[in-house]
Amino acid sequence: MTNQLTQLRWQLTAFSEFSPEQLHKVYQARCAVFIVEQNCPYQDIDGKDPLCHHLIAWDNNDEVAAYLRIVPAGVSYTEPSLGRVLSTQAWRASGAGKALIANGIKALRGLYPSAPVRIGAQAYLEKFYASFGFQTVSDIYLEDDIPHILMLLPAGSP
């Protein structure tokens, strides 16, 4: 799959620029990962998507390989944030997740160059996010019965 990683097509888009088919595929991937795989019934479509930019890695079959949304400051946190971060099952352990976060930080820095970035990360991914410079700034808390932590990437960090 590593060779296929270079074939991913990256799209950064505002919500209003999604085609209906693209939006359907994004929601399908989010539902598969967050609701079905994690066995976590929650309201995924939370009203924030129209305010966000969305970064999608499309595979050669025009399916979602990885996805995140860039949430403006004041919507989820005081700072801008990355949220709904996922790699689809077929792309896990391929490097798509690392590429997603690297590209997500770069895209967020393009939109909000001087802002720190806050995330609510699943606790088991703390070391993964720390490898990108995120620092843990909270104790573990439960969100939808899943352990989470708040992490902050300081302003000016790559």
OpenMM code with the backbone's topology and positions (N, CA, C; nanometers):
from openmm import Vec3, app, unit

residues = "MET THR ASN GLN LEU THR GLN LEU ARG TRP GLN LEU THR ALA PHE SER GLU PHE SER PRO GLU GLN LEU HIS LYS VAL TYR GLN ALA ARG CYS ALA VAL PHE ILE VAL GLU GLN ASN CYS PRO TYR GLN ASP ILE ASP GLY LYS ASP PRO LEU CYS HIS HIS LEU ILE ALA TRP ASP ASN ASN ASP GLU VAL ALA ALA TYR LEU ARG ILE VAL PRO ALA GLY VAL SER TYR THR GLU PRO SER LEU GLY ARG VAL LEU SER THR GLN ALA TRP ARG ALA SER GLY ALA GLY LYS ALA LEU ILE ALA ASN GLY ILE LYS ALA LEU ARG GLY LEU TYR PRO SER ALA PRO VAL ARG ILE GLY ALA GLN ALA TYR LEU GLU LYS PHE TYR ALA SER PHE GLY PHE GLN THR VAL SER ASP ILE TYR LEU GLU ASP ASP ILE PRO HIS ILE LEU MET LEU LEU PRO ALA GLY SER PRO".split()
positions = [
    Vec3(0.0826, -0.1204, 0.0000),
    Vec3(0.0000, 0.0000, 0.0000),
    Vec3(0.0861, 0.1256, 0.0000),
    Vec3(0.2116, 0.1175, 0.0477),
    Vec3(0.2974, 0.2355, 0.0540),
    Vec3(0.3150, 0.2977, -0.0837),
    Vec3(0.3335, 0.2155, -0.1878),
    Vec3(0.3459, 0.2699, -0.3229),
    Vec3(0.2186, 0.3423, -0.3638),
    Vec3(0.1044, 0.2902, -0.3206),
    Vec3(-0.0226, 0.3534, -0.3541),
    Vec3(-0.0403, 0.4868, -0.2828),
    Vec3(0.0312, 0.5056, -0.1715),
    Vec3(0.0199, 0.6299, -0.0958),
    Vec3(0.0542, 0.7499, -0.1831),
    Vec3(0.1506, 0.7340, -0.2708),
    Vec3(0.1896, 0.8442, -0.3587),
    Vec3(0.0841, 0.8733, -0.4649),
    Vec3(-0.0106, 0.7825, -0.4816),
    Vec3(-0.1154, 0.8019, -0.5816),
    Vec3(-0.2409, 0.8688, -0.5249),
    Vec3(-0.2413, 0.8950, -0.3948),
    Vec3(-0.3575, 0.9621, -0.3370),
    Vec3(-0.3692, 1.1029, -0.3923),
    Vec3(-0.4919, 1.1445, -0.4173),
    Vec3(-0.5213, 1.2812, -0.4612),
    Vec3(-0.5746, 1.3580, -0.3408),
    Vec3(-0.5094, 1.4678, -0.3081),
    Vec3(-0.5487, 1.5479, -0.1926),
    Vec3(-0.6377, 1.6626, -0.2378),
    Vec3(-0.7460, 1.6817, -0.1655),
    Vec3(-0.8401, 1.7902, -0.1955),
    Vec3(-0.8677, 1.8682, -0.0681),
    Vec3(-0.8433, 1.9976, -0.0715),
    Vec3(-0.8821, 2.0883, 0.0360),
    Vec3(-0.9983, 2.1695, -0.0170),
    Vec3(-1.1098, 2.1628, 0.0511),
    Vec3(-1.2295, 2.2272, -0.0019),
    Vec3(-1.3141, 2.2883, 0.1086),
    Vec3(-1.3800, 2.3966, 0.0741),
    Vec3(-1.4843, 2.4507, 0.1605),
    Vec3(-1.6077, 2.3611, 0.1432),
    Vec3(-1.6920, 2.3589, 0.2418),
    Vec3(-1.8117, 2.2753, 0.2379),
    Vec3(-1.8965, 2.3045, 0.1137),
    Vec3(-1.9104, 2.4316, 0.0790),
    Vec3(-1.9950, 2.4713, -0.0339),
    Vec3(-1.9406, 2.4238, -0.1680),
    Vec3(-1.8142, 2.3803, -0.1699),
    Vec3(-1.7520, 2.3352, -0.2947),
    Vec3(-1.7602, 2.1838, -0.3140),
    Vec3(-1.8104, 2.1115, -0.2146),
    Vec3(-1.8286, 1.9674, -0.2298),
    Vec3(-1.9323, 1.9388, -0.3379),
    Vec3(-1.9072, 1.8369, -0.4171),
    Vec3(-2.0150, 1.7860, -0.5018),
    Vec3(-2.1033, 1.6987, -0.4130),
    Vec3(-2.2283, 1.6769, -0.4512),
    Vec3(-2.3126, 1.5875, -0.3702),
    Vec3(-2.2503, 1.4487, -0.3524),
    Vec3(-2.1866, 1.3960, -0.4562),
    Vec3(-2.1251, 1.2631, -0.4475),
    Vec3(-2.0083, 1.2632, -0.3502),
    Vec3(-1.9253, 1.3680, -0.3533),
    Vec3(-1.8124, 1.3774, -0.2602),
    Vec3(-1.8612, 1.3859, -0.1157),
    Vec3(-1.9595, 1.4695, -0.0912),
    Vec3(-2.0126, 1.4838, 0.0438),
    Vec3(-2.0696, 1.3517, 0.0933),
    Vec3(-2.1413, 1.2815, 0.0072),
    Vec3(-2.1960, 1.1511, 0.0438),
    Vec3(-2.0844, 1.0554, 0.0843),
    Vec3(-1.9750, 1.0520, 0.0075),
    Vec3(-1.8641, 0.9609, 0.0372),
    Vec3(-1.7937, 0.9986, 0.1670),
    Vec3(-1.7812, 1.1275, 0.1948),
    Vec3(-1.7214, 1.1710, 0.3210),
    Vec3(-1.8084, 1.1275, 0.4383),
    Vec3(-1.9377, 1.1527, 0.4303),
    Vec3(-2.0272, 1.1123, 0.5397),
    Vec3(-2.0307, 0.9601, 0.5546),
    Vec3(-2.0243, 0.8899, 0.4438),
    Vec3(-2.0213, 0.7443, 0.4478),
    Vec3(-1.8963, 0.6960, 0.5224),
    Vec3(-1.7807, 0.7550, 0.4921),
    Vec3(-1.6559, 0.7162, 0.5596),
    Vec3(-1.6615, 0.7518, 0.7078),
    Vec3(-1.7094, 0.8693, 0.7408),
    Vec3(-1.7183, 0.9088, 0.8820),
    Vec3(-1.8111, 0.8163, 0.9589),
    Vec3(-1.9227, 0.7824, 0.9020),
    Vec3(-2.0166, 0.6904, 0.9671),
    Vec3(-1.9527, 0.5532, 0.9862),
    Vec3(-1.8849, 0.5027, 0.8832),
    Vec3(-1.8219, 0.3700, 0.8919),
    Vec3(-1.7187, 0.3659, 1.0041),
    Vec3(-1.6364, 0.4696, 1.0150),
    Vec3(-1.5294, 0.4688, 1.1144),
    Vec3(-1.5814, 0.5025, 1.2536),
    Vec3(-1.6491, 0.6150, 1.2676),
    Vec3(-1.6814, 0.6646, 1.4009),
    Vec3(-1.8044, 0.6002, 1.4636),
    Vec3(-1.8994, 0.5609, 1.3837),
    Vec3(-2.0231, 0.5061, 1.4398),
    Vec3(-2.0224, 0.3533, 1.4352),
    Vec3(-1.9935, 0.2947, 1.3188),
    Vec3(-1.9995, 0.1493, 1.3046),
    Vec3(-1.8770, 0.0821, 1.3669),
    Vec3(-1.7556, 0.1162, 1.3194),
    Vec3(-1.6354, 0.0484, 1.3692),
    Vec3(-1.6126, 0.0720, 1.5179),
    Vec3(-1.6363, 0.1936, 1.5645),
    Vec3(-1.6129, 0.2238, 1.7046),
    Vec3(-1.7363, 0.1959, 1.7911),
    Vec3(-1.8417, 0.1458, 1.7283),
    Vec3(-1.9651, 0.1116, 1.7989),
    Vec3(-2.0061, 0.2262, 1.8923),
    Vec3(-2.0170, 0.3449, 1.8327),
    Vec3(-2.0406, 0.4652, 1.9110),
    Vec3(-2.1513, 0.5485, 1.8468),
    Vec3(-2.2750, 0.5259, 1.8870),
    Vec3(-2.3826, 0.6081, 1.8302),
    Vec3(-2.3731, 0.7517, 1.8813),
    Vec3(-2.3560, 0.8439, 1.7900),
    Vec3(-2.3495, 0.9856, 1.8249),
    Vec3(-2.3910, 1.0659, 1.7024),
    Vec3(-2.4135, 1.1953, 1.7216),
    Vec3(-2.4584, 1.2825, 1.6135),
    Vec3(-2.3372, 1.3350, 1.5375),
    Vec3(-2.2963, 1.2633, 1.4335),
    Vec3(-2.1794, 1.3031, 1.3557),
    Vec3(-2.2043, 1.4336, 1.2805),
    Vec3(-2.3172, 1.4470, 1.2195),
    Vec3(-2.3493, 1.5691, 1.1451),
    Vec3(-2.3983, 1.6706, 1.2481),
    Vec3(-2.3047, 1.7559, 1.2903),
    Vec3(-2.3245, 1.8413, 1.4078),
    Vec3(-2.3453, 1.9892, 1.3761),
    Vec3(-2.3581, 2.0229, 1.2487),
    Vec3(-2.3795, 2.1620, 1.2110),
    Vec3(-2.2510, 2.2411, 1.1909),
    Vec3(-2.1348, 2.1812, 1.2209),
    Vec3(-2.0073, 2.2525, 1.2055),
    Vec3(-1.9514, 2.2415, 1.0637),
    Vec3(-1.9861, 2.1375, 0.9908),
    Vec3(-1.9270, 2.1143, 0.8589),
    Vec3(-1.9364, 2.2346, 0.7650),
    Vec3(-2.0500, 2.3050, 0.7563),
    Vec3(-2.0568, 2.4193, 0.6640),
    Vec3(-1.9591, 2.5318, 0.6991),
    Vec3(-1.9094, 2.5350, 0.8227),
    Vec3(-1.8165, 2.6391, 0.8660),
    Vec3(-1.6709, 2.6012, 0.8417),
    Vec3(-1.6470, 2.4760, 0.8058),
    Vec3(-1.5122, 2.4196, 0.8013),
    Vec3(-1.4576, 2.4058, 0.6599),
    Vec3(-1.3259, 2.3890, 0.6539),
    Vec3(-1.2596, 2.3385, 0.5345),
    Vec3(-1.2395, 2.1889, 0.5578),
    Vec3(-1.2329, 2.1146, 0.4503),
    Vec3(-1.2246, 1.9689, 0.4585),
    Vec3(-1.1075, 1.9221, 0.3734),
    Vec3(-1.0261, 1.8341, 0.4310),
    Vec3(-0.9129, 1.7771, 0.3598),
    Vec3(-0.9411, 1.6290, 0.3385),
    Vec3(-0.9420, 1.5888, 0.2129),
    Vec3(-0.9733, 1.4509, 0.1774),
    Vec3(-0.8617, 1.3940, 0.0922),
    Vec3(-0.8221, 1.2721, 0.1234),
    Vec3(-0.7311, 1.1953, 0.0378),
    Vec3(-0.8182, 1.0952, -0.0370),
    Vec3(-0.8235, 1.1092, -0.1673),
    Vec3(-0.9027, 1.0206, -0.2521),
    Vec3(-0.8113, 0.9134, -0.3111),
    Vec3(-0.8578, 0.7896, -0.3133),
    Vec3(-0.7787, 0.6833, -0.3757),
    Vec3(-0.8088, 0.6766, -0.5253),
    Vec3(-0.7491, 0.5814, -0.5938),
    Vec3(-0.7667, 0.5699, -0.7393),
    Vec3(-0.9087, 0.5340, -0.7813),
    Vec3(-0.9894, 0.4874, -0.6865),
    Vec3(-1.1289, 0.4539, -0.7160),
    Vec3(-1.2247, 0.5657, -0.6729),
    Vec3(-1.1692, 0.6828, -0.6446),
    Vec3(-1.2480, 0.7965, -0.5957),
    Vec3(-1.3235, 0.7647, -0.4678),
    Vec3(-1.2581, 0.6862, -0.3813),
    Vec3(-1.3113, 0.6576, -0.2485),
    Vec3(-1.2242, 0.7306, -0.1467),
    Vec3(-1.2808, 0.7599, -0.0310),
    Vec3(-1.2072, 0.8282, 0.0745),
    Vec3(-1.1044, 0.7324, 0.1339),
    Vec3(-0.9782, 0.7751, 0.1333),
    Vec3(-0.8720, 0.6995, 0.2011),
    Vec3(-0.8469, 0.7590, 0.3394),
    Vec3(-0.8528, 0.8921, 0.3489),
    Vec3(-0.8316, 0.9629, 0.4750),
    Vec3(-0.9044, 1.0971, 0.4677),
    Vec3(-0.9370, 1.1499, 0.5851),
    Vec3(-1.0185, 1.2716, 0.5894),
    Vec3(-0.9977, 1.3423, 0.7227),
    Vec3(-1.0076, 1.4746, 0.7193),
    Vec3(-1.0215, 1.5551, 0.8402),
    Vec3(-1.0899, 1.6851, 0.8043),
    Vec3(-1.1415, 1.7508, 0.9065),
    Vec3(-1.1968, 1.8840, 0.8842),
    Vec3(-1.1164, 1.9844, 0.9649),
    Vec3(-1.1025, 2.1021, 0.9084),
    Vec3(-1.0330, 2.2135, 0.9724),
    Vec3(-1.1406, 2.3075, 1.0251),
    Vec3(-1.1478, 2.3164, 1.1565),
    Vec3(-1.2540, 2.3906, 1.2230),
    Vec3(-1.2015, 2.5286, 1.2618),
    Vec3(-1.2697, 2.6356, 1.2211),
    Vec3(-1.2232, 2.7708, 1.2550),
    Vec3(-1.2237, 2.7961, 1.4059),
    Vec3(-1.1443, 2.8917, 1.4480),
    Vec3(-1.1429, 2.9353, 1.5875),
    Vec3(-1.2835, 2.9772, 1.6293),
    Vec3(-1.3178, 2.9438, 1.7539),
    Vec3(-1.4464, 2.9845, 1.8088),
    Vec3(-1.5605, 2.8889, 1.7802),
    Vec3(-1.5368, 2.7835, 1.7034),
    Vec3(-1.6436, 2.6883, 1.6724),
    Vec3(-1.6403, 2.5707, 1.7713),
    Vec3(-1.5279, 2.5024, 1.7808),
    Vec3(-1.5124, 2.3952, 1.8792),
    Vec3(-1.4310, 2.4414, 1.9995),
    Vec3(-1.3275, 2.5196, 1.9717),
    Vec3(-1.2359, 2.5704, 2.0744),
    Vec3(-1.2045, 2.7161, 2.0427),
    Vec3(-1.1349, 2.7818, 2.1331),
    Vec3(-1.0907, 2.9190, 2.1085),
    Vec3(-0.9989, 2.9235, 1.9874),
    Vec3(-0.9148, 2.8193, 1.9730),
    Vec3(-0.8205, 2.8104, 1.8625),
    Vec3(-0.8833, 2.7332, 1.7461),
    Vec3(-0.8282, 2.7456, 1.6249),
    Vec3(-0.8698, 2.6550, 1.5178),
    Vec3(-0.8290, 2.5123, 1.5546),
    Vec3(-0.8946, 2.4161, 1.4933),
    Vec3(-0.8674, 2.2773, 1.5300),
    Vec3(-0.8801, 2.1843, 1.4099),
    Vec3(-0.8271, 2.0668, 1.4288),
    Vec3(-0.8463, 1.9556, 1.3357),
    Vec3(-0.9447, 1.8608, 1.4014),
    Vec3(-1.0393, 1.8111, 1.3246),
    Vec3(-1.1379, 1.7202, 1.3815),
    Vec3(-1.1838, 1.6168, 1.2812),
    Vec3(-1.2583, 1.5198, 1.3318),
    Vec3(-1.3120, 1.4094, 1.2512),
    Vec3(-1.1999, 1.3425, 1.1696),
    Vec3(-1.0848, 1.3261, 1.2328),
    Vec3(-0.9664, 1.2700, 1.1670),
    Vec3(-0.9856, 1.1195, 1.1496),
    Vec3(-0.9689, 1.0713, 1.0257),
    Vec3(-0.9848, 0.9278, 1.0025),
    Vec3(-0.9025, 0.8782, 0.8856),
    Vec3(-0.8664, 0.7542, 0.8943),
    Vec3(-0.8177, 0.6759, 0.7802),
    Vec3(-0.9173, 0.5625, 0.7647),
    Vec3(-0.9606, 0.5365, 0.6438),
    Vec3(-1.0539, 0.4272, 0.6235),
    Vec3(-0.9819, 0.2940, 0.6439),
    Vec3(-1.0583, 0.1912, 0.6717),
    Vec3(-1.0018, 0.0622, 0.7079),
    Vec3(-0.8994, 0.0117, 0.6068),
    Vec3(-0.9271, 0.0281, 0.4802),
    Vec3(-0.8367, -0.0210, 0.3756),
    Vec3(-0.7022, 0.0521, 0.3748),
    Vec3(-0.6960, 0.1697, 0.4363),
    Vec3(-0.5752, 0.2518, 0.4299),
    Vec3(-0.5008, 0.2600, 0.5621),
    Vec3(-0.5477, 0.1903, 0.6643),
    Vec3(-0.4773, 0.1930, 0.7924),
    Vec3(-0.3430, 0.1236, 0.7802),
    Vec3(-0.2449, 0.1743, 0.8515),
    Vec3(-0.1079, 0.1214, 0.8532),
    Vec3(-0.0368, 0.1409, 0.7197),
    Vec3(-0.0891, 0.2309, 0.6359),
    Vec3(-0.0280, 0.2581, 0.5052),
    Vec3(0.0573, 0.3843, 0.5063),
    Vec3(0.0439, 0.4623, 0.6125),
    Vec3(0.1071, 0.5936, 0.6152),
    Vec3(0.0096, 0.7049, 0.5792),
    Vec3(-0.1115, 0.6687, 0.5392),
    Vec3(-0.2108, 0.7703, 0.5010),
    Vec3(-0.2453, 0.8612, 0.6184),
    Vec3(-0.2518, 0.8065, 0.7392),
    Vec3(-0.2829, 0.8872, 0.8568),
    Vec3(-0.1756, 0.9911, 0.8851),
    Vec3(-0.0492, 0.9506, 0.8752),
    Vec3(0.0610, 1.0451, 0.8963),
    Vec3(0.0589, 1.1540, 0.7895),
    Vec3(0.0368, 1.1136, 0.6648),
    Vec3(0.0285, 1.2117, 0.5564),
    Vec3(-0.0898, 1.3056, 0.5779),
    Vec3(-0.1995, 1.2522, 0.6286),
    Vec3(-0.3190, 1.3331, 0.6545),
    Vec3(-0.2892, 1.4413, 0.7578),
    Vec3(-0.2277, 1.4044, 0.8683),
    Vec3(-0.1997, 1.5040, 0.9724),
    Vec3(-0.0987, 1.6066, 0.9220),
    Vec3(0.0068, 1.5620, 0.8558),
    Vec3(0.1066, 1.6564, 0.8014),
    Vec3(0.0407, 1.7539, 0.7045),
    Vec3(-0.0402, 1.7028, 0.6139),
    Vec3(-0.1095, 1.7894, 0.5179),
    Vec3(-0.2157, 1.8749, 0.5849),
    Vec3(-0.2797, 1.8204, 0.6883),
    Vec3(-0.3802, 1.8969, 0.7615),
    Vec3(-0.3203, 2.0155, 0.8351),
    Vec3(-0.2048, 1.9941, 0.8996),
    Vec3(-0.1369, 2.1040, 0.9682),
    Vec3(-0.0943, 2.2093, 0.8664),
    Vec3(-0.0393, 2.1649, 0.7541),
    Vec3(0.0036, 2.2589, 0.6495),
    Vec3(-0.1155, 2.3406, 0.5980),
    Vec3(-0.2276, 2.2745, 0.5729),
    Vec3(-0.3467, 2.3453, 0.5241),
    Vec3(-0.3991, 2.4422, 0.6291),
    Vec3(-0.4022, 2.3994, 0.7547),
    Vec3(-0.4497, 2.4876, 0.8612),
    Vec3(-0.3580, 2.6090, 0.8742),
    Vec3(-0.2281, 2.5877, 0.8651),
    Vec3(-0.1332, 2.6998, 0.8727),
    Vec3(-0.1528, 2.7960, 0.7559),
    Vec3(-0.1935, 2.7446, 0.6408),
    Vec3(-0.2239, 2.8322, 0.5281),
    Vec3(-0.3457, 2.9192, 0.5537),
    Vec3(-0.4426, 2.8648, 0.6248),
    Vec3(-0.5652, 2.9385, 0.6553),
    Vec3(-0.5504, 3.0285, 0.7773),
    Vec3(-0.4764, 2.9801, 0.8774),
    Vec3(-0.4601, 3.0506, 1.0052),
    Vec3(-0.3117, 3.0492, 1.0424),
    Vec3(-0.2302, 3.1321, 0.9766),
    Vec3(-0.0841, 3.1198, 0.9871),
    Vec3(-0.0260, 3.1364, 1.1273),
    Vec3(-0.0848, 3.2179, 1.2106),
    Vec3(-0.0199, 3.2475, 1.3383),
    Vec3(-0.0954, 3.1911, 1.4588),
    Vec3(-0.1859, 3.0979, 1.4361),
    Vec3(-0.2687, 3.0471, 1.5460),
    Vec3(-0.2161, 2.9137, 1.5991),
    Vec3(-0.2274, 2.8934, 1.7311),
    Vec3(-0.2050, 2.7591, 1.7827),
    Vec3(-0.3202, 2.6692, 1.7383),
    Vec3(-0.3007, 2.5390, 1.7450),
    Vec3(-0.4020, 2.4425, 1.7001),
    Vec3(-0.4374, 2.3524, 1.8171),
    Vec3(-0.5657, 2.3405, 1.8474),
    Vec3(-0.6116, 2.2539, 1.9561),
    Vec3(-0.6858, 2.1353, 1.8962),
    Vec3(-0.6648, 2.0185, 1.9535),
    Vec3(-0.7396, 1.8997, 1.9121),
    Vec3(-0.7902, 1.8268, 2.0356),
    Vec3(-0.9011, 1.7591, 2.0197),
    Vec3(-0.9513, 1.6638, 2.1180),
    Vec3(-0.9193, 1.5263, 2.0619),
    Vec3(-0.8108, 1.4659, 2.1090),
    Vec3(-0.7604, 1.3410, 2.0515),
    Vec3(-0.8047, 1.2208, 2.1331),
    Vec3(-0.8307, 1.1112, 2.0649),
    Vec3(-0.8518, 0.9871, 2.1385),
    Vec3(-0.7218, 0.9567, 2.2117),
    Vec3(-0.7318, 0.9233, 2.3384),
    Vec3(-0.6150, 0.9124, 2.4257),
    Vec3(-0.5106, 0.8137, 2.3731),
    Vec3(-0.5530, 0.7066, 2.3089),
    Vec3(-0.4565, 0.6079, 2.2622),
    Vec3(-0.3682, 0.6622, 2.1489),
    Vec3(-0.4062, 0.7764, 2.0905),
    Vec3(-0.3285, 0.8378, 1.9825),
    Vec3(-0.2370, 0.9515, 2.0313),
    Vec3(-0.2218, 0.9646, 2.1617),
    Vec3(-0.1418, 1.0741, 2.2177),
    Vec3(0.0000, 1.0773, 2.1602),
    Vec3(0.0686, 0.9645, 2.1559),
    Vec3(0.2068, 0.9616, 2.1047),
    Vec3(0.2098, 0.9943, 1.9550),
    Vec3(0.1101, 0.9474, 1.8811),
    Vec3(0.1019, 0.9781, 1.7381),
    Vec3(0.0971, 1.1289, 1.7167),
    Vec3(0.0061, 1.1973, 1.7863),
    Vec3(-0.0056, 1.3422, 1.7695),
    Vec3(0.1157, 1.4157, 1.8265),
    Vec3(0.1728, 1.3643, 1.9334),
    Vec3(0.2938, 1.4257, 1.9904),
    Vec3(0.4076, 1.4248, 1.8890),
    Vec3(0.4101, 1.3252, 1.8009),
    Vec3(0.5165, 1.3189, 1.6998),
    Vec3(0.5081, 1.4348, 1.6002),
    Vec3(0.3955, 1.5038, 1.5972),
    Vec3(0.3788, 1.6220, 1.5107),
    Vec3(0.3975, 1.7519, 1.5884),
    Vec3(0.4298, 1.7421, 1.7173),
    Vec3(0.4527, 1.8600, 1.7992),
    Vec3(0.3383, 1.8972, 1.8914),
    Vec3(0.2293, 1.8229, 1.8891),
    Vec3(0.1177, 1.8507, 1.9802),
    Vec3(0.1595, 1.8163, 2.1230),
    Vec3(0.1170, 1.9005, 2.2162),
    Vec3(0.1461, 1.8803, 2.3577),
    Vec3(0.0158, 1.8555, 2.4324),
    Vec3(0.0178, 1.7595, 2.5226),
    Vec3(-0.1004, 1.7270, 2.6030),
    Vec3(-0.1261, 1.8397, 2.7027),
    Vec3(-0.2511, 1.8874, 2.7064),
    Vec3(-0.2848, 2.0003, 2.7943),
    Vec3(-0.4053, 1.9707, 2.8837),
    Vec3(-0.4434, 1.8429, 2.8937),
    Vec3(-0.5546, 1.8078, 2.9822),
    Vec3(-0.5351, 1.6669, 3.0349),
    Vec3(-0.6125, 1.6355, 3.1348),
    Vec3(-0.6231, 1.4975, 3.1793),
    Vec3(-0.7156, 1.4247, 3.0833),
    Vec3(-0.7206, 1.2942, 3.0955),
    Vec3(-0.8123, 1.2145, 3.0127),
    Vec3(-0.9564, 1.2454, 3.0538),
    Vec3(-1.0423, 1.2600, 2.9554),
    Vec3(-1.1854, 1.2788, 2.9786),
    Vec3(-1.2610, 1.1886, 2.8812),
    Vec3(-1.3856, 1.1605, 2.9124),
    Vec3(-1.4674, 1.0772, 2.8248),
    Vec3(-1.5501, 1.1652, 2.7320),
    Vec3(-1.5457, 1.1314, 2.6048),
    Vec3(-1.6331, 1.1919, 2.5054),
    Vec3(-1.6986, 1.0771, 2.4311),
    Vec3(-1.8289, 1.0674, 2.4385),
    Vec3(-1.9027, 0.9558, 2.3790),
    Vec3(-1.8482, 0.8217, 2.4296),
    Vec3(-1.8134, 0.8172, 2.5583),
    Vec3(-1.7611, 0.6971, 2.6259),
    Vec3(-1.6256, 0.6508, 2.5726),
    Vec3(-1.5532, 0.7386, 2.5039),
    Vec3(-1.4193, 0.7079, 2.4526),
    Vec3(-1.3209, 0.8027, 2.5222),
    Vec3(-1.2115, 0.7498, 2.5807),
    Vec3(-1.1128, 0.8364, 2.6465),
    Vec3(-1.0466, 0.9313, 2.5465),
    Vec3(-1.0456, 1.0585, 2.5809),
    Vec3(-0.9867, 1.1647, 2.4995),
    Vec3(-0.8929, 1.2501, 2.5847),
    Vec3(-0.8077, 1.3267, 2.5166),
    Vec3(-0.7250, 1.4287, 2.5800),
    Vec3(-0.7228, 1.5507, 2.4891),
    Vec3(-0.7062, 1.6670, 2.5500),
    Vec3(-0.6859, 1.7884, 2.4715),
    Vec3(-0.5375, 1.8039, 2.4465),
    Vec3(-0.5022, 1.8406, 2.3228),
    Vec3(-0.3635, 1.8622, 2.2851),
    Vec3(-0.3543, 1.9938, 2.2100),
    Vec3(-0.2383, 2.0582, 2.2214),
    Vec3(-0.2184, 2.1896, 2.1608),
    Vec3(-0.0876, 2.1906, 2.0821),
    Vec3(-0.0951, 2.2373, 1.9590),
    Vec3(0.0227, 2.2615, 1.8766),
    Vec3(0.0487, 2.4119, 1.8842),
    Vec3(0.1606, 2.4524, 1.9437),
    Vec3(0.1845, 2.5960, 1.9615),
    Vec3(0.1892, 2.6732, 1.8301),
    Vec3(0.1550, 2.7993, 1.8359),
    Vec3(0.1663, 2.8865, 1.7189),
    Vec3(0.3112, 2.8844, 1.6718),
    Vec3(0.3301, 2.8854, 1.5413),
    Vec3(0.4638, 2.8869, 1.4856),
    Vec3(0.5272, 2.7499, 1.4693),
    Vec3(0.4655, 2.6468, 1.5266),
    Vec3(0.5179, 2.5109, 1.5064),
    Vec3(0.4848, 2.4670, 1.3655),
    Vec3(0.5733, 2.3892, 1.3049),
    Vec3(0.5489, 2.3454, 1.1652),
    Vec3(0.4246, 2.2602, 1.1521),
] * unit.nanometer
topology = app.Topology()
chain = topology.addChain("A")
for resn in residues:
    res = topology.addResidue(resn, chain)
    for name in ("N", "CA", "C"):
        topology.addAtom(name, app.Element.getBySymbol(name[0]), res)
